[in-house]
């Protein structure tokens, strides 16, 4: 299958994924400077991320209804709203103002996350193409680009306001590419008849799998720059390349997953992803130098990369079309609890024991996928 065919088929959601990646990559690369701007400790920084993740979870509950109201305009409107909101945090140096801005980041990102994944799933069904890993790869490559450029900007002396505003403008431009004719996302509302029944355990088990993936991914996004610059003594600006390398390798991993998912059993892919990601987290935790930590984040990114796209693709395929968006919304909401619990938990661990222990905890959590994978695959034989 030509990659160009897949790119054309998924052009609109692909642009949304790329916009989100640029924004969060730029944000992650700016974490040390933003944290210093606010003057908060690790535990407080984790709680600020909790504002974002809790708002995202709430927004996901209403994302299907928002999609029903906006119809075919939902991706352009949602992507543009997210872009505009991301310009705010860099201009707010007071925690009392920064926290509500983080909530807005979570709300816009969370609702768009559900809707763009649902749109990809509907295109996959309509055209018979595997597209989920490709779209998540676009997010990862864009994330890597955003974090890399942010690192260069920090080395050149630019602060959060300039960098995050620039990233917001780029993402707003990408919102124009999300406009498409006859955009359709089935199953946005509960309705009656075939789409009104219970969703079953597929989105629940899949959601827990996504939760673990997001927790591990978020740990590297939120804390890798600090780990490199503070724990390992890296120069200011070099920490930005922790999340940049993570995003780059996750993009490579997801492109590989796009190919491998058609050739290897999903259960085997999930097991190897768990083991690889856990190994990367251990390398980062034990790293004696920034170079070794970079290697750890590369291995972590390769492992974590395929977990969430594979789980979302399975959910989209297993549930009936009339229930698909609700099922993806439920799984995504559960998955985002990884962002909900991850930052404050890792922040508390870091405050008490240091970031090495925090990344060690990530490795342990990733190994929980080993018993969860058979449970999800048993559900692969029935409808939700």
Secondary structure, 3 states (H helix, E strand, C coil): CCHHHHHHHCHHHHHHHHHHHHHHHHHHHCHHHHHHHHCCCHHHHHHHHHHHHHHHHHHHHHHHHHHHHHHHHHHHHHHHHHHHHCCCHHHCCCHHHHHHHHHHHHHHHHHHHHHHHHHHHHHHHHHCCCCHHHHHHHHHHHHHHHHHHHHHHHHCCCCHHHHHHHHHHHHHHHHHHHCCCCCCCCCCCCCCHHHHCCCCCHHHHHHHHHHHHHHHHHHHHHHHHHHHHHHCCCCCCCCHHHHHHHHHHHHHHHHHHHHHCCCCCHHHHHHHHHHHHHHHHHHHHHCCCHHHHHHHHHHHHHHHHHHHHHHHHHHHHHCCHHHHHHHHHHHHHHHHHHHHHHHHHHHHHHHHHCHHHHHHHHHHHHCCHHHHHHHHHHHHHCCC
